[in-house]
Amino acid sequence: MIAQCDKEAHPSCGDICLAQSPSGSIRRVAADAIDRRPIGTNIDLPIYVREGVEAYMIAQEGSTFRTVVMEGLQALGIAIEDEDMIPERAMRTPRKRAVTPDDTPATLKPTSFRLPRYVRVSAEEYLLDRPQMRFRHLVMAGFKKLGIKVNKDDLIAERQNVLAAVPAHQSGS
């Protein structure tokens, strides 16, 4: 989103400004407004990481999965407002994910949580400087910073941009 102040002499005056969304629509917003609208996020986590987060939640009274994710992102240097670190609701007893007999501790299971939009945008900006990392790896790196066990192999992206690695004369053109 691009913000431009109505006052030409005061580009960051803090007054009401015009904002243009990627779709091209223009609306009026406060210049310093933080977009706290929740955005749903889905990632696959190894079972052992999820269990480590649940143990951390129990040990850190009042934590929720969302706040643990944000604590980890904050530990990596992503700015998060203190008021957003307060759980949206009281922690429920961590629920066990459906595990099948074929699952191992490294089996990936889907996990969903909601983050304030500005946190997700900041995380995506953080990832721009780290092309080898995906959002899932960023979250797990944050967990590791908090002392939750995460294997080094689980912090590496499974696949890279294969086409970028192929020399131009071998790409079939």
C-alpha positions in Angstrom: 0.0 0.0 0.0 1.3 3.4 -0.9 0.5 6.4 1.3 0.7 10.0 0.3 -0.1 12.9 2.5 -2.7 15.4 1.4 -0.3 18.2 2.5 2.5 18.6 0.0 4.8 20.2 2.6 4.3 17.5 5.2 4.9 14.1 3.6 4.7 12.3 7.0 2.5 14.6 9.0 0.5 12.0 10.8 -2.8 13.5 9.5 -5.2 11.7 7.3 -3.6 10.5 4.1 -4.5 8.9 0.9 -3.6 5.2 0.5 -3.6 3.3 -2.7 -4.1 -0.4 -2.6 -2.4 -2.8 -5.2 -5.8 -3.0 -7.0 -5.6 0.8 -7.6 -8.5 1.9 -5.3 -7.8 4.9 -3.1 -9.0 5.4 0.4 -8.3 7.7 3.3 -6.3 6.3 6.2 -4.4 7.7 9.2 -0.7 7.9 8.2 0.5 6.0 11.3 -2.3 3.4 11.3 -1.2 -0.1 12.0 -3.3 -2.8 10.2 -4.2 -5.2 12.9 -6.9 -7.0 10.9 -6.3 -10.7 11.5 -5.0 -12.8 8.6 -5.3 -16.5 8.7 -2.1 -18.5 8.1 -1.7 -22.2 7.4 1.6 -24.0 7.7 2.7 -27.6 8.0 4.7 -28.3 11.1 6.5 -31.5 12.1 4.6 -33.3 14.9 7.6 -33.0 17.3 7.7 -29.2 16.8 4.0 -28.8 17.5 4.4 -30.9 20.6 7.3 -28.7 21.7 5.2 -25.6 21.2 2.4 -27.1 23.2 4.8 -27.9 26.1 6.1 -24.3 25.9 2.5 -23.0 26.0 1.8 -24.9 29.2 5.1 -23.8 30.8 4.5 -20.1 29.8 1.1 -19.5 31.5 -1.2 -17.5 29.4 0.5 -18.3 26.1 -1.4 -19.3 23.0 -0.1 -20.7 19.8 -0.5 -17.3 18.2 1.5 -15.5 20.9 4.3 -18.1 20.8 4.6 -17.6 17.0 4.7 -13.8 17.6 7.3 -14.2 20.4 9.5 -16.2 18.1 9.1 -13.7 15.3 9.9 -10.9 17.7 13.0 -12.8 18.9 14.2 -12.8 15.2 13.9 -9.0 15.1 10.4 -8.5 13.6 8.8 -5.5 15.3 5.5 -6.4 17.1 3.5 -4.1 19.2 3.1 -5.1 22.9 -0.6 -5.0 22.8 -0.7 -7.6 20.1 1.2 -10.0 22.3 -1.9 -10.3 24.6 -3.8 -13.5 23.7 -7.1 -13.0 21.9 -8.7 -15.6 24.2 -7.7 -17.8 27.1 -5.6 -20.8 26.2 -7.5 -24.0 25.8 -6.0 -27.3 26.7 -3.7 -28.0 23.8 -5.5 -30.4 21.6 -3.7 -33.4 20.2 -3.5 -33.5 16.4 -4.8 -36.6 14.6 -1.9 -39.0 14.4 -2.0 -42.1 12.3 0.1 -45.2 13.0 2.3 -44.4 10.0 3.2 -40.9 11.4 6.7 -40.3 12.8 7.7 -37.3 14.9 8.9 -35.6 11.7 5.6 -36.1 9.9 4.1 -32.7 8.8 0.7 -31.8 10.0 -1.3 -28.7 9.0 -1.5 -25.9 11.6 -3.6 -22.8 11.4 -3.3 -19.5 13.3 -4.2 -15.8 12.9 -1.7 -13.0 12.9 -2.2 -9.2 12.7 -1.8 -8.2 9.1 1.1 -5.9 9.8 3.0 -8.8 11.5 2.5 -11.0 8.4 3.6 -8.2 6.1 6.7 -7.6 8.2 7.5 -11.3 8.2 7.2 -11.3 4.3 9.5 -8.3 4.1 12.0 -10.2 6.4 11.9 -13.1 4.0 12.7 -10.9 0.9 16.3 -10.8 2.2 16.3 -14.6 2.8 15.2 -16.3 -0.4 16.2 -19.8 0.9 13.6 -19.5 3.7 9.8 -19.9 3.5 7.4 -18.6 6.1 7.1 -22.0 7.7 10.9 -22.0 8.2 10.8 -18.5 9.7 8.2 -19.5 12.2 10.3 -22.6 13.2 13.5 -20.5 13.4 11.5 -18.3 15.9 10.5 -21.3 17.9 14.2 -22.4 18.0 15.2 -18.9 19.3 12.7 -19.5 22.1 14.4 -22.7 23.1 11.9 -25.1 21.5 13.6 -28.1 19.8 13.8 -27.7 16.1 16.1 -29.9 14.0 18.5 -28.0 11.7 17.3 -30.0 8.7 13.7 -28.7 9.2 14.9 -25.1 8.8 16.0 -25.7 5.2 13.7 -25.3 2.3 13.0 -28.6 0.5 13.1 -27.1 -2.9 14.7 -24.0 -4.5 13.9 -22.3 -7.7 15.2 -25.0 -10.0 14.8 -23.0 -13.2 17.0 -20.2 -11.9 19.8 -22.7 -11.4 19.7 -24.0 -15.0 22.1 -22.1 -17.4 20.2 -20.3 -20.2 21.7 -22.5 -22.9 20.3 -25.7 -21.2 16.8 -24.4 -20.6 15.6 -25.6 -24.0 15.3 -22.2 -25.6 
